[in-house]
Amino acid sequence: MPRRGRNSLLNQKVFFVTTTVDGWKSVFRERVRQQALLNTIVSLIANYDARLYGYVIMPSHFHLLIRVEGGGPMLRRS
């Protein structure tokens, strides 16, 4: 699948994140896998000065609406 257009994210704080499983496989159909994904998201939120406004977990993909304050190591400038 081609990537959509990207803008610079260095000055942004709120992000709409969407991602899909390779081959659109339905790995999140089972409740235990949905909970594992949610636990991972909650752990990342706690460790990266962020706030989760909402999420949707679909069988083959998920969406997040997230605010990042600290930026985490991937977004910080050197």
Rosetta blueprint (number, residue, H / E / L):
1 M L
2 P L
3 R L
4 R L
5 G L
6 R L
7 N L
8 S L
9 L L
10 L L
11 N L
12 Q L
13 K L
14 V E
15 F E
16 F E
17 V E
18 T E
19 T E
20 T E
21 V L
22 D H
23 G H
24 W H
25 K L
26 S L
27 V L
28 F L
29 R L
30 E L
31 R H
32 V H
33 R H
34 Q H
35 Q H
36 A H
37 L H
38 L H
39 N H
40 T H
41 I H
42 V H
43 S H
44 L H
45 I H
46 A H
47 N H
48 Y L
49 D L
50 A E
51 R E
52 L E
53 Y E
54 G E
55 Y E
56 V E
57 I E
58 M L
59 P L
60 S L
61 H E
62 F E
63 H E
64 L E
65 L E
66 I E
67 R E
68 V E
69 E L
70 G L
71 G L
72 G H
73 P H
74 M H
75 L H
76 R L
77 R L
78 S L
